[in-house]
């Protein structure tokens, strides 16, 4: 697992398009009404799409798209010798602009003034204008002197004018368009930089308060890519050499099985035997194999003889064990369980954890559970991950984890009393 | 306060979940009901509330037979909080949710709002009054469910596994709230299989075993007998186990352990 991070979607998929179109339209109008002094006029198109890019920080691809639209507009409205050159110069400049804006490289402060607009508009206009005149020179085979001493200085002058206009307009525009999206400039992650190695055949517990991302982490390991999270392109998650985030669900379903917190929600058939057959049939096993597996997992989970029982007649602990049996039947390498004992009586809770340990010993399955109550998992888990404030606080052995939680007061409420008292006694002595 | 006499109930003919069970909830106490999954803990609370009709037996409120009165009528006296708050939350805002019960009991909109706001303040949710309940965390939803029950100003509160699905922090908050309500005079019927909560908070406890009452008495009484506790499908609370390990007299709460430890180390010094 490398650098796992989630970012919640903000439902702004079309925002960049809306703002860009608005700004490009304003640019066209301003360009038409701006005075043209000695053949030099401010290139409002470029100023405007640069501002739009700064307001929305689109991806490089989107920036390129903005450039194409602007290029088309410029081609149609331009009085230049070869207007079609705009179709190359604008996309090129907008692409570069989006890349620079996305990385905030121009965000330089001077006397508490953010100089990003002036720098970015200058660079973008210069690239656009520069490439425009360069291509014009090449195509029309103009003399070098004209290019160096007439065309380039004009480009520089226009870039300077644009930079000033950009600097003046950016902050009011930012106020108007980004007031409600003030976090736009700093990406906020629900979870970030979670790095851990979970050895094969280990027993790991993930803990942390509600909302810290335990379930999201488990689901991600299980290969469920959640639509409500945005890109995870910097994240990497490798299980047994298979990149989970890059692989198809077909491959993943044989790798990891998950028992959800609401385990009843994943039981779909009427009786116990059918429930196990159902998943095996879906996985394409033969009848003989299904029968053999069913018998095997029912015995393993203490449900032998329950094959014909109605699922509704089972207790919470039995249903939980059935959900585990289904995953077990698929022989997955990893078994993930989200709060497996939350609604189960103490006896049932112990049985479930003993069962998980048996499974781990017998099949070498890697077990990962999310838990609030560390009491039941304590005798079995070999390592723990503690999540807080959207990040991984510690990954280590149970002892290390709990000591860290205790010392740094990170979700220390979850430390079992026995451990807590010994930790405190340790401090006393 | 509430007395259950000779109650029997079964979801089908062959198997009775509850058989001839009698007990009473006394004024101002926290009575905990424990037992394995499927022994009828929730069923009992539903019978008390009137959500289920007993096949046999009687329910008394302050000596008055209410066996035949429907749940809606009983809700003026008893507040019921389901195990899963999602199953009882339906309104568009937190405030509307809390106002529902007083409105049903015939209070005017203004009075209902007053009562709802008071209940929301009690559970520290007043600041979320205008929010959609669906945006609350699990712990907050649970507290909203309690506020909805409190808004009708009941004398008894039934809490069915109030801490399930909650993290340790939310759990602490919820227990503190339960304790506060109890100290203000509320009688509480608490269903739980968390022995630590039970040991720390219950005045008395009932353990159900195959439709009967397997134990009735004070937590300390049961937990000093490890074999009996385990035979009933329960386990010793952590505090009891740890105090035994440390060679201390039986302690029901972490606070007791700390107090005794300090005393011991104090005498050593």
Boltz contact constraints between the chains, C-beta under 6 A:
constraints:
  - contact:
      token1: [A, 209]
      token2: [B, 167]
      max_distance: 6.0
  - contact:
      token1: [A, 209]
      token2: [B, 169]
      max_distance: 6.0
  - contact:
      token1: [A, 210]
      token2: [B, 138]
      max_distance: 6.0
  - contact:
      token1: [A, 210]
      token2: [B, 167]
      max_distance: 6.0
  - contact:
      token1: [A, 315]
      token2: [B, 37]
      max_distance: 6.0
  - contact:
      token1: [A, 315]
      token2: [B, 38]
      max_distance: 6.0
  - contact:
      token1: [A, 316]
      token2: [B, 37]
      max_distance: 6.0
  - contact:
      token1: [A, 317]
      token2: [B, 37]
      max_distance: 6.0
  - contact:
      token1: [A, 342]
      token2: [B, 164]
      max_distance: 6.0
  - contact:
      token1: [A, 342]
      token2: [B, 165]
      max_distance: 6.0
  - contact:
      token1: [A, 343]
      token2: [B, 164]
      max_distance: 6.0
  - contact:
      token1: [A, 345]
      token2: [B, 36]
      max_distance: 6.0
  - contact:
      token1: [A, 345]
      token2: [B, 37]
      max_distance: 6.0
  - contact:
      token1: [A, 345]
      token2: [B, 193]
      max_distance: 6.0
  - contact:
      token1: [A, 346]
      token2: [B, 234]
      max_distance: 6.0
  - contact:
      token1: [A, 346]
      token2: [B, 235]
      max_distance: 6.0
  - contact:
      token1: [A, 347]
      token2: [B, 233]
      max_distance: 6.0
  - contact:
      token1: [A, 348]
      token2: [B, 37]
      max_distance: 6.0
  - contact:
      token1: [A, 372]
      token2: [B, 167]
      max_distance: 6.0
  - contact:
      token1: [A, 372]
      token2: [B, 168]
      max_distance: 6.0
  - contact:
      token1: [A, 413]
      token2: [B, 168]
      max_distance: 6.0
  - contact:
      token1: [A, 413]
      token2: [B, 169]
      max_distance: 6.0
  - contact:
      token1: [A, 414]
      token2: [B, 168]
      max_distance: 6.0
  - contact:
      token1: [A, 417]
      token2: [B, 238]
      max_distance: 6.0
  - contact:
      token1: [A, 417]
      token2: [B, 242]
      max_distance: 6.0
  - contact:
      token1: [A, 417]
      token2: [B, 254]
      max_distance: 6.0
  - contact:
      token1: [A, 418]
      token2: [B, 242]
      max_distance: 6.0
  - contact:
      token1: [A, 421]
      token2: [B, 242]
      max_distance: 6.0
